[in-house]
Structure formats: C-alpha cells, structure tokens
Amino acid sequence: MKDVIILGGGAAGLGAALYSARFSLDTICIAKEMGGTGNIAHKVDNWIGEPGIGGMALMDKFIAHVKEYKVPLITDTVKEIKKIEGGFEVICEKESYQGRSVIFAMGMKHRELGIPGEKEFSGKGVHYCYTCDGPLYKDSTVAVVGGSDSAALGAIFMKDYAKKVYVVYRGDKLRAEPFNSEQVYADDKTEVIHNANVVEVLGDKMMTKVKLDNGNELELDGLFIEIGHIPLNELAVNVGVKLDSHGFIEVNKEGATNVEGFFAAGDITDSTKLKQFITSASEGSIAAQGVYNYITRLKK
Ligand SMILES: Cc1cc2nc3c(=O)[nH]c(=O)nc-3n(C[C@H](O)[C@H](O)[C@H](O)COP(=O)(O)OP(=O)(O)OC[C@H]3O[C@@H](n4cnc5c(N)ncnc54)[C@H](O)[C@@H]3O)c2cc1C
C-alpha cells in the first residue's frame, strides 16, 4: 500500500507530488493528462520568476522537476475511489492502486457557451480567465459574458486595462453581490447590455466581433466568458467528502477533508477564490505536509 496516491497531474497534483517525495512518502501520481489545465494556458504572466512562459512549457518544467524525485507519474483515468481497510482503493481504467491516503486534485472545468466560433477563437480573443489573460487587453474593447460575481469582478478587473468594457447578461439586472454590481453600473467605461446572449463569435485569425440574439453585433478585441465553473468533485463525493454550496471540496488548513486520510488541493477546493497556478501548487504542497503529519501519526 502506498503512503499517498495523488489524483491529478496539474499544478496542485504535481506540487503535491514534489513535496510528498521530499517528505519521503511512498507516492504515486495518477492523471488523465499530466500538466492538466496548464497545458491549455496560452501565455502565463503571473508565475513568479517566469514572465511570459507558455502554459505547456511551464507544466513540462513541473513534470521534469517531479521526475527528478522519481515519483511514478501514471497516465490513466480514475473511475472510482473506494474506502478500504487502512486507506483507499483507486480504480482506474487500466489498473487499480491502494494507498493509506489520497490527495484529490482533479480541478474544475469552466462552463462554455457552446456557440459557433467559441472553440475556434479560444485563446485567440476568447478567454475564460480574466486574471490570467485580461492584462493582455490594454486599451482594447472587450466584453464579459455573465451576470454573477465572477462576471462582475471580471468587468471591474478589466476596466483597469481596457478602454471599453461591455457586460453581456441574459437577465435584466446583474445578480452579483450588490457592492460588485454597483461598481459595474457606476463605471463610465462599462456598459451593461441586459436581456441579451452572445450567439456567435466571428473573426479571421483572431476574433473581431460577436453577434447577439437581440440582432446587434459588438466589435471586440476580447471576450471573457465568466458563466461559472464545474468542480470535478464526483469521485470524491462518492467517498463522502463534504462540499461547499458551489461544489468545491471543503478543506482545513492542512488540506484535509472531512474524510480521514482524504486530502484535496488546487482549483477543486474551497480554500481560495483565486484559482491560479501559484495557489494550486501551494495547496498541493500544503496537502502533502498534511499527509505527512497524518501518516506519521498512523505509523506511531
Ligand atoms: C485558458 C486558461 C488559462 C489560464 N491561465 C492562467 C494563467 O495565466 N496564470 C494562472 O496562474 N492560472 C491560469 N489559469 C488557471 C490555472 O490553469 C489553474 O488554476 C490550475 O491549472 C489549477 O490546477 P489544478 O492542479 O488544481 O487543476 P488542473 O490543472 O485542472 O488539473 C486537474 C488534473 O486532474 C486530472 N483529472 C481530472 N479528472 C480525472 C480523472 N477522472 N482521472 C484522472 N485524472 C483526472 C486532469 O487530467 C489534470 O491532470 C488558466 C486557466 C485556463 C482555463
């Protein structure tokens, strides 16, 4: 039985793998895709010390660093996690593994609009992370899609860069926290278009405009789709892990969940709203220390 099985090979999982190895824990790391979401990040400007590095290049560095510690990095898809005597069984497509503990770091996926042109111009004007890509749009015209807090905060963030910010929302009043909504409505550069949906993204090499279902078109440099995220929590829920009201896994300061021996890290947890590489890698390291303390207690 392994000391710890890390599920997920993104910033959180690889951060956890590095620290678990340095804590001399018998570790394996399993992921559908090593590198995780980082592999689709175009240009990363906020990983300290590596300004402008490509997302995939950054993840390759993470993987190479973990490999130096000889942690087995297993590419496989997890189908089920079961509680067993003394730990957990992780059942994957190709094989099954047993561990005294688990660090669950499966991340989340962003909600997409599912409209023509969205995939084609993803990373070419269409974005899902304003903190990551917003600063590229200095003095540009952008739109944020959505009406909740992430859309309102996106618009507030973007007004410091762009010369014009549209917020396109299908409802007749933003449903973000009043403090956030008020800031959006009060800003001179920002225009909220209510009762409208973006129905198509158009462009050439880069997106140039979007069509709305009210018949209008908006000429844009960038479109930020902020209509929520789906935490990939299903496999953890089956073990009895507690979630917050948005579906993120509740963790304590050591990354531990309510289920003994089951830890979580990265975008999937409720520990911060700042879902980034730096916070995910950090949470991975914290969970690894949590596991180390847990295993040390078990072995006493
Ligand atoms: C387009 C885009 C650009 C971004 N740009 C930036 C940026 O510039 N700067 C920044 O700091 N952040 C950026 N982010 C956010 C950053 O990518 C995330 O915060 C970070 O990747 C989260 O890491 P994670 O390890 O928690 O999850 P992820 O990286 O999503 O990793 C999840 C892991 O779980 C695995 N997995 C999922 N389900 C299964 C399964 N059933 N079986 C096996 N494995 C499974 C996946 O294969 C993956 O390895 C961006 C996000 C996006 C979407």
The ligand as an ORCA input file, in Angstrom:
! r2SCAN-3c Opt
* xyz 0 1
  C      -7.435     29.031    -20.505
  C      -6.857     29.156    -19.121
  C      -5.758     29.965    -18.912
  C      -5.202     30.076    -17.641
  N      -4.135     30.900    -17.467
  C      -3.605     31.028    -16.235
  C      -2.503     31.921    -16.013
  O      -2.032     32.600    -16.936
  N      -1.998     32.002    -14.758
  C      -2.505     31.268    -13.703
  O      -1.954     31.358    -12.605
  N      -3.549     30.456    -13.888
  C      -4.117     30.319    -15.112
  N      -5.196     29.506    -15.285
  C      -5.721     28.787    -14.123
  C      -4.862     27.522    -13.880
  O      -4.782     26.793    -15.087
  C      -5.491     26.659    -12.778
  O      -5.685     27.428    -11.613
  C      -4.604     25.451    -12.444
  O      -4.294     24.722    -13.605
  C      -5.315     24.545    -11.451
  O      -4.503     23.458    -11.184
  P      -5.126     22.121    -10.586
  O      -3.977     21.182    -10.455
  O      -5.963     22.407     -9.412
  O      -6.134     21.581    -11.703
  P      -5.859     21.166    -13.202
  O      -4.669     21.812    -13.781
  O      -7.159     21.345    -13.892
  O      -5.520     19.597    -13.105
  C      -6.510     18.616    -12.917
  C      -5.865     17.262    -13.155
  O      -6.815     16.226    -12.850
  C      -6.792     15.264    -13.906
  N      -8.075     14.572    -13.920
  C      -9.332     15.083    -13.956
  N     -10.242     14.089    -13.934
  C      -9.532     12.929    -13.883
  C      -9.887     11.528    -13.847
  N     -11.147     11.107    -13.818
  N      -8.887     10.628    -13.796
  C      -7.589     11.017    -13.800
  N      -7.207     12.294    -13.817
  C      -8.165     13.224    -13.872
  C      -6.502     16.085    -15.156
  O      -6.042     15.263    -16.211
  C      -5.435     17.028    -14.609
  O      -4.177     16.408    -14.637
  C      -5.779     29.376    -16.547
  C      -6.892     28.568    -16.756
  C      -7.421     28.444    -18.025
  C      -8.635     27.562    -18.232
*
